[in-house]
């Protein structure tokens, strides 16, 4: 198998583009500011096995924890009905 090596030279256009580029300041907020922190309350709740199995299956496919998916459903439900008041 042939070993890949890094480029030893580049075309003049690419070199000129790199040399003429200018650095810009970071325009994104820090990671801590990207996610709004909410007050959470831990509870104990009994759910049907079929419901939990459903969320576990869907969450696994989405690559997220199933508790996060259940929390999101409850948050959206309550948010919807809070807006109706």
Secondary structure, 3 states (H helix, E strand, C coil): CCCCCCCCCCCHHHHHHHHHCCCCCCCCCCHHHHCCCCCCCCCCCCCCHHHHHHHHHHHHHHCCCHHHHHHHHHHHHHHHHHHHC
